[in-house]
Amino acid sequence: MTRSNAYRSLLYSLLFITAGILLTQWLTPTQPLPSLGPEVTQGKAKTSEPITPQQIQAVTPKARSERVSEYHIEVRLDEASKTLYATQTVTWTNPGKKTVNELYFHLYPNAFASADTTFMKESGGRLREDRMPQDGYGSMQITSLQSVDGLSLMNRLEFVQPDDGNIKDKTLAKLRLPQPVKGHDKITLKLKFEVKLPKVFARMGATNQFVMAGQWFPKLAAYEKAGIRGRAEEGWNLHQYHGNSEFYSDFGIFNVRIQVPSNYIVAATGFPTKTPVFGNGTKTYQFYADDVHDFAWSASPKFVYAEEPFSSDNVPGVRIKLYLDPKHAQLKDRYFFAAKAALTKFSEWYGEYPYSTLSIVVPPKEANGAGGMEYPTLVTAFGADDESPGYDLERTVVHEIGHQYFYGLLASNEFEEAWLDEGFTSYAEDKLMESEFGVTPNLAVQASYMTDPAPLKQHAWQYKNQNHYAENVYYRAKLVLLALEKQVGEKTMQRILKIYTTKYRFKHPTTADFQRVVELVTKRKWTDFFNQYIYGQKMADFSVESIYTRTFNEGGTPRYEATVNIQKNGADYPNVPIVFQFADGSTTRKVWSVEGDRIQYKLSHSSPLTWVMIDPLYTIMVENRHINNYMRAQIEEPVRTRVNWAAVKWLEVITNVLGW
């Protein structure tokens, strides 16, 4: 999911202006399921039949993933009540060796059922800049659950809360099976369910005539085999829906029929398997997708639709589909350009985009809570507000398409290792924005925003709040990747990422997997780096501790000797550049190959030392306290200390008050 770019830009500007002022001053330089009804094509009624296995086989390419789950869903939108009525047949293949006695379903819409759910309590009813609308609650109810032979299993279903024990949270359910499922065997279940859509908030819901159906169906939890993500023993990966967490599940097949009012246009994961069918004031779409781990759709009668085919060296052929809010209809060329640039570059850098479609949904302004989100083959931009937006338009599209790789194809566990998606996508976003649009980030300011660094590999809800999550999982993670790049070189970093993203495609990689690739490519260990910056919460911090100058005569000519003490206060970093400026305008440059916690330099020169600055070009991406990198030789110690302290406190005030 994208950060709030406008808010971020404001933050950066304030920090940059403040830092500039300070530097110039002292631094110098429940109803039964309704029938979907008959379909009508060209005025003739016909009975609707679900897609057959033979039809699926005809359109299904060779499996690229394990395809653990197979969903067949029929859903109807009731426009008046903003409710989804659906039937679902799901087949689960046990990918492991052990016999399984229960299945687990994520019921994500229940996160919005009351103020007492885990999501609402942790988020405070807020996500990014959006707040839960008043009386905007929604929920999911399973009204029928049966085996294929018609045995009701409803009495075997119970809600579980493995993370926090909150009995009012109903986002995860356990089903005790009537018969166990042996390794590699299958089980098929039939469900009926209803979703009362919340008012648009936190990635899903409905408002006016716009619907965003994200995380809208009972979704099987991920079952991990031994060895997957470092597991010693196979088993379920189970978490509730938290205020900071996103999603994780197994790859599979989706065949979904969506019935909406006849004037609605539907955007969805995958590709349509038939033209929409009209009947009784409704329109029914049918979509199919394989080798994906989620299915989302959006609908509105107001969408302005546009489509273009696209191919490049690493994109064999894809139909880019735009579903624009009318306010952004005139901006379609910008959306297309951004999508093509992202597909081209990301497929070059991270491997071929394997799907035949990519849909971009632009919600209306009042549905901004559904914006800036990624699903397989479908992304959402931010709500159409400004009719002439800046590069935030392109940045959001680029970021969400980047997720097609790190979230979509690699399918990292966003509950437990969110940085593997958000951090890598943020890194890729910046690279593309710079190469294609000439937009460069102010990395030094972003680094200074890291006021409370935390380990990157931890559960998403273990961060203190949404700001703390964003600072680390987005910004700090990106800076860590850039610091790695600075040490190995850009070409080597490109090779690392290309190997990582191709080797672990469809395989749910971990931080440890990424470290192994880094070590394989560079042929050296990176244990200390990962322990400090990724598994740990450290940042680099180098400071000029003191400057002492003495004057002496050398052959009747005055000379000046400066003793400069440099100290390491934070994590390790291999090479630290230092510049020494003298009164005559000359400079001396040194590189400290860091060993130990401090180093002392003695410099003899014909004029006095004026100032010393560590890393003047801000090449150490993971240093977050630049305020102590500079010292003027002539400032008296008490004055210098007071100026430094005042500046630090002022920047702390700004970074603590402003959110992400």
Secondary structure by P-SEA (a helix, b strand, c coil): cccaaaaaaaaaaaaaaaaaaaaaaccccccccccccccccccbbbbbbcccaaaaaaacccccccccbbbbbbbbbccccccccbbbbbbbbccccccccbbbbbbccccccccccaaaaaacccccccccccccccccccccccccccccccccbbbbbccccccccccbbbbbccccccccbbbbbbbccccccccccccccccccbbbbcccccccccccccccccccbbbbbcccccccccbbbbbbbbbbbbbccccbbbbbcccccccccccccbbbbbbbbcccccccbbbbcccbbbbbbbccccccbbbbbbbcccccccaaaaaaaaaaaaaaaaaaccccccccbbbbbbbccccccccccccccbbbccccccccccaaaaaaaaaaaaaacccccccccccccccccaaaaaaaaaaaaaaccccccaaaaaaaaccccccccccccccccaaaaaacccaaaaaaaaaaaaaacaaaaaaaaaaaaaaaccccccaaaaaaaaaaaacccaaaaaacccccbbbbbbbbcbbbbbbbbcccbbbbbbbbbbbbccccccbbbbbbbccccbbbbbbbcccccbbbbbbbccccccccccccccccccccccccccccccccaaaaaaaaaaaaaaaaaaaaaccc
